């Protein structure tokens, strides 16, 4: 999840629903799309664009399930 539309390589805008955070606050879903960059051919798919999100959120386990390799230093 991100609030920054410039992160997307493709984005479909939609104003449907909300996500609920751990503190029970909600963020409005503004769209969904793919995030990536020119240095890798892989895209992170189905990323939500969320109104007012303070920090980007990423699920390591979901990335691993999709075949991404994750390294921590």
Secondary structure, DSSP 4 states (H G I P E B T S, - for coil): -BS-GGGEEEEEE----EEE-TTS-EEEEEEEEEE--TT-S--EEEEEEETT-SS----HHHHHHTT------
